[in-house]
Amino acid sequence: MPVIQASSPSRTPTSPATQGHSGIRPLSENFLAILFLVGISALLTAALDVPRVRSDGFAYYVWIEALVRDHTVNLTAAARHYAPYLTYQVIIDPRTGRVASAFAFGSAILWSPFYAVALLLDPVRGLGFHARDAAFLAAQGDTFLNSLAISLGTWVYVTVALVLSFLLARRLVGVKTAVFVVLATFVGTPLYYYTAIEPTMAHGVATFVVTLVIWLVARSPILPLNHRDAVPSANQQRRAFGPAQAFSAFRGVRYWLIVGLAIGLAGTVRWQLILLAVPIGLTLLTMRRFRELGACASGSALLFVAVPCVWWYQFGSPSPTAVGTIHTWLPSACANVLVTPVSGMFVWSPVTLLGVFGIVGLTIVCPRRSGILLLVFLIFEVVISAMAGDGTAGASFGMRRLTEVYPIFVIGIAWLIQHMSTSSATLRNLTYAAIVVCTAFTTALFLTYIRALIDPVTGTVIDAILVWLPPHTAASFEAVRSIHLFGFGSY
């Protein structure tokens, strides 16, 4: 296996050590790496893309039709349109008598530019988009072009998340290693599945907004991923440089207003993601950056306030308990999220365990503030997923409710590689080997799942392993080999 060299923690991004053997400047090298990431993302997604609305996707489709076509938050007309395909996605709330949905509307807002373009192109004939309309209208109640536009939107947002995660990883490792980490984590977690196979679910968009927030925060000293990016606290600055010293690296109050707006946007995609505000706000508070804290809180509230307002309109109460998405938490529920064979994150996507090791190492070694912030948010996401009514996340590939913490896993794995690269060559090579093995394992599960070789509702990782053992090996291999474009889609 070729060894991918990671940059030393003491090297700066502009040092010759990170320029590679070609002599290309770091900026150009990063640009070429980003182009490569975009190309691989397009190739992986286009090869298996299923642009059809299914399961949770109908809830978001109801939202996008109401917002874009009907220009209202009243879901009645849209729900009537898709009534033959709806089961749990919407309800009629007995307290208000209105059509209500526990699914958030933020994804529909982010998809709306793509959907609007599709509506403009839909009447145009001769573009080749209408050949499959009859099958798609029967399966989802809308044309192929409209759901294709939403799938394209998901791919765009996920690809931006990959690029931003690459830039985060570059603060820790070299260009080639950063590309390796980003792609291994993409394929080795459910993110690939919810980009290509279930693009009308919200998980790809949620990954984008969380990555955007972490990338924005990482550009300030609040989330230094290495020593060279860290700056003294406000008290240390006053002692060193005097009380008039400006903390310019925080990029001003307006910058933190933008960070807050991004956090609020994340909360409209999945309301649980507003928990990002807690560790970020506490960090600003402990650093006594009160103006930045106020700006961040104002930006978050400005957008997120729409969520309880919609709840109030639909359910008669602004509390999440009225939506029915909060239930009594049991300790065993965390096992459903993390380790059970039917849904556990570490079992379906073992590469995430390496990411957690890296984040814990970041917390223990350096820079501790960054590790604590990321670890707290990850714990919040695990707990809130455990508190959900269905701790197994329903019939799905892996623990889909933790897909959006993808950038945290990227940072953790990049830190782990960086740390091991300063140790012995044996530890470094073992780290790369572990990442490759974990990614290959999840890829095998992915192929097993999309070919329905295991039950999509009750199938476990153990079941998936058994279908590859004799005497089923040859039949399973042939079933997976037969996959081709749209070969496993039901149209």
VMD Tcl script that draws the C-alpha trace (Angstrom):
set ca {
  {0.00 0.00 0.00}
  {1.50 3.38 -0.91}
  {2.11 5.57 2.08}
  {0.47 8.98 1.92}
  {2.62 11.51 3.65}
  {0.97 13.78 6.18}
  {2.29 17.20 6.96}
  {4.02 17.73 10.24}
  {2.14 19.70 12.90}
  {4.92 22.26 12.92}
  {4.78 22.94 9.22}
  {2.74 25.75 7.84}
  {0.48 25.33 4.79}
  {2.84 27.50 2.77}
  {5.99 25.63 3.65}
  {7.82 23.65 0.97}
  {7.02 20.45 2.80}
  {3.36 20.69 1.84}
  {3.92 21.62 -1.80}
  {4.52 18.05 -2.99}
  {7.16 16.84 -5.40}
  {5.78 18.70 -8.39}
  {6.69 22.15 -7.13}
  {3.12 23.36 -7.61}
  {2.21 26.21 -5.31}
  {-0.06 25.19 -2.37}
  {-2.99 27.25 -3.68}
  {-2.84 25.57 -7.10}
  {-2.35 22.19 -5.46}
  {-5.45 22.71 -3.34}
  {-7.41 23.83 -6.39}
  {-6.46 20.71 -8.34}
  {-7.37 18.55 -5.36}
  {-10.78 20.24 -5.13}
  {-11.39 19.62 -8.84}
  {-10.48 15.99 -8.27}
  {-12.91 15.75 -5.34}
  {-15.72 17.27 -7.41}
  {-15.04 14.83 -10.25}
  {-14.95 11.76 -8.01}
  {-18.09 12.88 -6.20}
  {-19.88 13.29 -9.54}
  {-18.67 9.91 -10.76}
  {-19.66 8.04 -7.60}
  {-23.09 9.68 -7.47}
  {-23.99 9.51 -11.16}
  {-23.11 5.83 -11.32}
  {-25.85 4.90 -8.85}
  {-28.10 7.96 -8.60}
  {-31.76 7.18 -7.90}
  {-33.62 10.49 -8.42}
  {-36.94 9.20 -7.13}
  {-38.88 10.43 -4.11}
  {-39.26 7.78 -1.42}
  {-40.01 7.42 2.30}
  {-39.09 10.63 4.20}
  {-38.50 12.34 0.87}
  {-42.26 12.76 0.42}
  {-42.40 14.92 3.56}
  {-39.82 17.29 2.10}
  {-41.52 17.13 -1.30}
  {-44.78 18.28 0.29}
  {-42.87 21.18 1.81}
  {-41.18 22.20 -1.43}
  {-44.45 22.17 -3.36}
  {-46.16 24.24 -0.68}
  {-43.33 26.77 -0.47}
  {-42.35 27.07 -4.14}
  {-45.57 26.37 -6.01}
  {-48.20 27.49 -3.48}
  {-46.09 30.13 -1.64}
  {-47.48 29.10 1.75}
  {-46.73 27.03 4.83}
  {-50.22 25.54 4.58}
  {-49.55 21.98 3.47}
  {-53.15 21.07 2.65}
  {-53.00 21.37 -1.15}
  {-49.61 19.70 -1.46}
  {-50.64 16.86 0.87}
  {-53.78 16.32 -1.19}
  {-51.63 16.09 -4.34}
  {-49.36 13.41 -2.88}
  {-52.01 11.67 -0.76}
  {-51.63 8.26 -2.52}
  {-47.96 8.15 -1.49}
  {-48.20 9.48 2.08}
  {-48.36 7.34 5.19}
  {-46.50 8.89 8.13}
  {-45.07 11.97 6.42}
  {-47.95 14.32 7.35}
  {-50.84 14.19 9.79}
  {-53.94 16.23 10.55}
  {-53.27 17.63 14.00}
  {-56.38 17.29 16.20}
  {-55.53 20.45 18.15}
  {-55.52 22.76 15.14}
  {-57.20 20.72 12.42}
  {-54.33 21.63 10.08}
  {-52.14 19.38 7.99}
  {-48.88 19.18 9.92}
  {-45.47 17.61 9.45}
  {-42.80 16.80 12.00}
  {-40.23 17.14 9.20}
  {-38.48 20.50 8.93}
  {-38.74 22.81 5.92}
  {-35.11 23.96 5.59}
  {-34.17 21.35 2.99}
  {-37.03 22.53 0.77}
  {-35.71 26.09 0.98}
  {-32.20 25.01 -0.03}
  {-33.54 22.85 -2.85}
  {-35.89 25.57 -4.10}
  {-33.49 27.15 -6.69}
  {-33.01 23.75 -8.35}
  {-36.71 22.98 -8.18}
  {-37.63 26.39 -9.63}
  {-35.33 25.83 -12.62}
  {-36.92 22.42 -13.16}
  {-40.39 24.02 -13.17}
  {-39.21 26.46 -15.83}
  {-37.72 23.68 -17.98}
  {-40.54 21.19 -17.49}
  {-42.83 22.63 -20.22}
  {-39.97 22.57 -22.75}
  {-40.06 19.48 -24.94}
  {-37.18 17.96 -26.85}
  {-34.71 18.02 -23.96}
  {-35.05 14.30 -23.27}
  {-36.33 14.75 -19.72}
  {-39.86 13.46 -20.34}
  {-39.23 9.95 -21.68}
  {-39.66 8.42 -18.22}
  {-42.40 10.70 -16.93}
  {-45.15 8.06 -17.01}
  {-43.18 5.74 -14.71}
  {-42.18 8.56 -12.35}
  {-45.69 10.01 -12.19}
  {-46.98 6.60 -11.19}
  {-44.24 6.08 -8.58}
  {-44.05 9.55 -7.01}
  {-46.79 11.79 -8.44}
  {-44.36 14.16 -10.13}
  {-42.20 14.24 -13.24}
  {-38.68 12.88 -13.56}
  {-37.16 16.33 -14.09}
  {-38.46 17.73 -10.80}
  {-37.10 14.95 -8.61}
  {-33.88 14.93 -10.66}
  {-33.44 18.62 -9.81}
  {-33.73 17.87 -6.08}
  {-31.24 15.01 -6.42}
  {-28.86 17.34 -8.24}
  {-29.28 19.89 -5.47}
  {-28.36 17.29 -2.86}
  {-25.25 16.33 -4.83}
  {-24.20 19.98 -5.10}
  {-24.58 20.58 -1.37}
  {-22.80 17.36 -0.43}
  {-19.95 18.15 -2.82}
  {-19.54 21.59 -1.25}
  {-19.43 19.82 2.13}
  {-16.65 17.56 0.81}
  {-14.68 20.59 -0.38}
  {-15.10 22.44 2.93}
  {-14.12 19.28 4.83}
  {-11.02 19.04 2.63}
  {-10.09 22.58 3.62}
  {-10.56 21.64 7.28}
  {-8.40 18.53 6.89}
  {-5.71 20.63 5.17}
  {-5.13 22.42 8.46}
  {-3.80 19.13 9.79}
  {-2.42 17.07 6.89}
  {-1.05 17.37 3.37}
  {-3.11 17.62 0.20}
  {-3.07 13.95 -0.80}
  {-3.83 12.81 2.72}
  {-6.69 15.29 3.02}
  {-8.25 13.99 -0.21}
  {-7.83 10.42 1.03}
  {-9.52 11.21 4.36}
  {-12.43 13.09 2.76}
  {-13.20 10.35 0.24}
  {-12.70 7.47 2.71}
  {-15.08 9.12 5.16}
  {-17.57 9.88 2.38}
  {-17.73 6.26 1.19}
  {-17.21 4.81 4.67}
  {-20.25 6.53 6.23}
  {-23.95 6.68 5.25}
  {-23.33 10.03 3.51}
  {-22.65 8.30 0.17}
  {-25.89 6.33 0.46}
  {-27.96 9.46 1.17}
  {-26.29 11.32 -1.67}
  {-26.78 8.70 -4.38}
  {-29.56 6.35 -3.28}
  {-31.83 8.53 -1.11}
  {-31.08 12.08 -2.32}
  {-34.56 13.38 -1.46}
  {-33.96 12.85 2.25}
  {-32.54 15.77 4.24}
  {-29.28 14.16 5.37}
  {-27.10 15.40 2.50}
  {-28.33 18.98 2.93}
  {-27.94 18.71 6.71}
  {-24.33 17.62 6.22}
  {-23.72 20.74 4.13}
  {-25.08 23.21 6.69}
  {-23.20 21.62 9.61}
  {-19.98 21.56 7.59}
  {-20.52 25.21 6.66}
  {-20.86 26.18 10.32}
  {-17.77 24.25 11.40}
  {-15.75 25.64 8.48}
  {-16.80 29.22 9.31}
  {-15.94 28.77 12.98}
  {-12.63 27.10 12.09}
  {-11.58 30.26 10.23}
  {-11.56 32.07 13.55}
  {-9.42 31.36 16.63}
  {-12.36 29.73 18.42}
  {-11.68 26.38 16.70}
  {-7.94 26.14 16.07}
  {-7.11 22.73 14.67}
  {-3.38 23.17 15.29}
  {-1.07 25.35 17.37}
  {-0.22 27.80 14.60}
  {-3.88 28.81 14.22}
  {-4.42 29.28 17.95}
  {-4.33 32.74 19.51}
  {-4.30 33.88 23.12}
  {-7.56 34.36 24.97}
  {-8.93 37.85 25.46}
  {-7.38 38.12 28.96}
  {-4.01 36.92 27.69}
  {-4.11 39.47 24.89}
  {-4.80 42.30 27.28}
  {-1.88 41.26 29.44}
  {0.44 40.89 26.45}
  {-0.59 43.74 24.19}
  {-2.65 46.12 26.29}
  {-6.42 46.65 26.56}
  {-6.65 48.48 23.25}
  {-5.39 45.52 21.25}
  {-8.02 44.54 18.66}
  {-8.91 40.90 18.33}
  {-8.97 41.18 14.54}
  {-8.65 37.43 13.94}
  {-12.27 37.03 15.04}
  {-13.22 38.91 11.83}
  {-15.63 41.21 13.59}
  {-19.22 41.15 14.75}
  {-20.65 40.87 11.24}
  {-18.70 37.69 10.67}
  {-20.24 36.13 13.76}
  {-23.66 37.27 12.60}
  {-23.04 35.17 9.47}
  {-21.98 32.23 11.65}
  {-25.22 32.62 13.59}
  {-27.28 32.72 10.40}
  {-25.61 29.47 9.29}
  {-26.45 27.85 12.65}
  {-30.06 29.04 12.35}
  {-30.23 27.65 8.80}
  {-28.98 24.30 10.10}
  {-31.80 24.32 12.65}
  {-34.39 24.77 9.90}
  {-33.06 21.70 8.08}
  {-33.19 19.49 11.17}
  {-34.22 21.32 14.31}
  {-31.85 19.22 16.45}
  {-28.91 20.85 14.66}
  {-29.57 24.10 16.54}
  {-27.60 22.37 19.30}
  {-24.51 23.54 17.41}
  {-25.15 26.90 19.05}
  {-24.54 25.52 22.55}
  {-20.81 24.61 22.44}
  {-20.04 27.56 20.14}
  {-21.88 29.98 22.43}
  {-20.23 28.57 25.56}
  {-16.81 28.88 23.94}
  {-17.41 32.53 23.07}
  {-18.70 33.11 26.59}
  {-15.66 31.57 28.28}
  {-13.41 33.63 26.02}
  {-15.39 36.75 27.03}
  {-16.25 37.62 23.44}
  {-19.63 39.09 24.37}
  {-20.22 41.13 21.22}
  {-19.46 38.16 19.00}
  {-21.72 36.00 21.19}
  {-24.56 38.48 20.83}
  {-24.14 38.63 17.06}
  {-24.02 34.85 16.76}
  {-27.09 34.40 18.96}
  {-29.00 37.07 17.01}
  {-28.21 35.45 13.67}
  {-29.23 32.01 14.93}
  {-32.51 33.31 16.37}
  {-33.31 35.34 13.26}
  {-33.66 32.21 11.12}
  {-34.48 29.52 13.66}
  {-37.45 31.43 15.07}
  {-39.33 30.33 11.95}
  {-39.27 26.73 13.22}
  {-41.29 27.22 16.45}
  {-43.55 29.64 14.58}
  {-44.40 26.92 12.06}
  {-44.91 24.44 14.91}
  {-47.27 26.91 16.56}
  {-49.24 27.27 13.32}
  {-49.42 23.54 12.61}
  {-49.49 21.97 16.08}
  {-50.78 24.81 18.25}
  {-47.57 25.02 20.30}
  {-43.98 26.22 19.70}
  {-42.54 23.38 21.81}
  {-40.83 20.40 20.17}
  {-42.82 18.15 22.51}
  {-45.96 19.16 20.58}
  {-44.39 17.79 17.40}
  {-44.03 14.40 19.03}
  {-40.32 14.06 18.27}
  {-39.12 13.97 21.90}
  {-39.61 10.84 24.00}
  {-38.29 9.54 27.28}
  {-34.65 8.60 26.86}
  {-33.47 5.19 28.01}
  {-29.79 4.23 28.36}
  {-30.31 1.34 25.97}
  {-31.30 3.84 23.26}
  {-27.70 5.01 22.96}
  {-26.76 1.43 22.08}
  {-29.22 1.63 19.16}
  {-27.42 4.72 17.93}
  {-23.87 3.47 18.39}
  {-23.35 -0.27 18.63}
  {-26.37 -2.49 17.89}
  {-26.05 -4.63 14.72}
  {-29.30 -3.27 13.27}
  {-28.37 0.41 13.32}
  {-25.22 1.21 15.34}
  {-22.98 3.87 13.84}
  {-19.76 2.15 14.89}
  {-20.96 -1.18 13.50}
  {-22.20 -0.01 10.09}
  {-19.51 2.66 9.69}
  {-16.48 1.64 11.77}
  {-14.39 4.42 10.25}
  {-16.41 6.78 12.47}
  {-14.88 5.12 15.52}
  {-11.45 6.18 14.25}
  {-12.84 9.70 13.87}
  {-14.05 9.65 17.48}
  {-10.60 8.47 18.63}
  {-9.12 11.45 16.79}
  {-11.54 13.93 18.35}
  {-10.86 12.52 21.81}
  {-7.12 12.83 21.09}
  {-7.64 16.41 19.99}
  {-9.41 17.03 23.31}
  {-6.61 15.48 25.36}
  {-3.55 16.71 23.47}
  {-4.14 19.87 21.47}
  {-5.84 22.19 20.83}
  {-8.19 21.16 23.63}
  {-10.81 23.85 23.05}
  {-11.48 22.60 19.54}
  {-11.71 18.97 20.59}
  {-14.11 19.78 23.42}
  {-16.36 21.84 21.15}
  {-16.58 19.10 18.52}
  {-16.95 16.31 21.06}
  {-19.77 18.12 22.90}
  {-21.72 18.59 19.68}
  {-21.19 14.94 18.74}
  {-22.47 13.84 22.16}
  {-25.50 16.11 21.79}
  {-26.31 14.52 18.42}
  {-26.00 10.99 19.85}
  {-28.26 11.83 22.80}
  {-30.92 13.59 20.73}
  {-30.95 10.68 18.29}
  {-31.34 8.28 21.22}
  {-34.25 10.36 22.51}
  {-36.11 10.05 19.21}
  {-39.13 7.78 19.15}
  {-37.35 5.35 16.84}
  {-33.79 5.00 18.03}
  {-32.89 2.75 15.12}
  {-33.63 5.55 12.61}
  {-36.15 3.35 10.83}
  {-35.46 1.26 7.76}
  {-32.26 2.85 6.59}
  {-28.62 2.29 5.77}
  {-26.66 2.76 8.97}
  {-27.26 5.48 11.54}
  {-28.49 8.13 9.12}
  {-29.28 10.67 11.86}
  {-25.55 11.12 12.44}
  {-24.67 11.63 8.78}
  {-24.45 15.39 9.31}
  {-21.52 15.08 11.73}
  {-19.39 13.96 8.77}
  {-16.95 16.92 9.06}
  {-16.25 16.02 12.68}
  {-15.19 12.54 11.62}
  {-13.00 14.02 8.88}
  {-11.26 16.27 11.39}
  {-10.83 13.40 13.84}
  {-9.34 11.03 11.26}
  {-7.06 13.76 9.88}
  {-5.81 14.51 13.41}
  {-5.25 10.79 14.01}
  {-3.17 10.48 10.83}
  {-1.20 13.60 11.70}
  {-0.49 12.31 15.19}
  {0.48 8.83 14.01}
  {2.72 10.28 11.29}
  {4.93 11.76 13.99}
  {5.23 8.30 15.58}
  {6.68 5.15 14.09}
  {6.15 4.12 10.48}
  {4.41 0.98 11.73}
  {1.71 2.96 13.55}
  {1.29 5.25 10.56}
  {0.81 2.34 8.16}
  {-1.54 0.59 10.56}
  {-3.67 3.75 10.70}
  {-3.96 3.88 6.91}
  {-4.71 0.16 6.78}
  {-7.46 0.51 9.40}
  {-9.09 3.34 7.41}
  {-9.00 1.31 4.19}
  {-10.39 -1.82 5.86}
  {-13.19 0.09 7.59}
  {-14.15 1.87 4.36}
  {-14.11 -1.39 2.38}
  {-16.33 -3.03 5.00}
  {-18.94 -0.26 4.78}
  {-18.76 -0.36 0.99}
  {-19.56 -4.08 1.10}
  {-22.51 -3.35 3.39}
  {-23.61 -0.61 0.98}
  {-23.66 -2.99 -2.00}
  {-25.40 -5.65 0.08}
  {-28.06 -3.21 1.22}
  {-28.92 -1.66 -2.14}
  {-29.30 -5.11 -3.71}
  {-31.72 -6.03 -0.89}
  {-29.64 -9.07 0.06}
  {-30.76 -8.34 3.62}
  {-34.13 -7.15 4.89}
  {-34.16 -3.32 4.67}
  {-36.09 -3.01 7.95}
  {-34.74 -5.73 10.21}
  {-31.49 -6.69 8.46}
  {-28.36 -6.40 10.59}
  {-24.64 -6.27 9.91}
  {-24.48 -9.90 11.01}
  {-27.06 -10.81 8.36}
  {-25.00 -8.96 5.76}
  {-21.87 -10.90 6.68}
  {-23.75 -14.21 6.50}
  {-24.96 -13.63 2.93}
  {-21.32 -13.49 1.81}
  {-20.37 -16.76 3.46}
  {-20.76 -20.16 1.76}
  {-23.01 -21.38 0.25}
  {-24.34 -17.90 -0.61}
  {-21.07 -16.32 -1.77}
  {-21.42 -16.90 -5.51}
  {-25.07 -15.83 -5.65}
  {-24.42 -12.67 -3.63}
  {-21.44 -11.76 -5.79}
  {-23.49 -12.20 -8.96}
  {-26.33 -10.08 -7.57}
  {-23.96 -7.23 -6.72}
  {-22.07 -7.56 -10.01}
  {-25.31 -7.10 -11.92}
  {-25.75 -3.57 -10.57}
  {-25.87 -1.02 -13.39}
  {-27.39 2.39 -13.93}
  {-30.81 2.36 -12.27}
  {-30.50 -1.41 -12.09}
  {-31.83 -1.65 -8.55}
  {-34.36 1.18 -8.72}
  {-38.05 0.34 -8.85}
  {-39.63 2.45 -11.57}
}
mol new
graphics top color blue
foreach p $ca { graphics top sphere $p radius 0.5 }
foreach p [lrange $ca 0 end-1] q [lrange $ca 1 end] { graphics top cylinder $p $q radius 0.2 }
display resetview
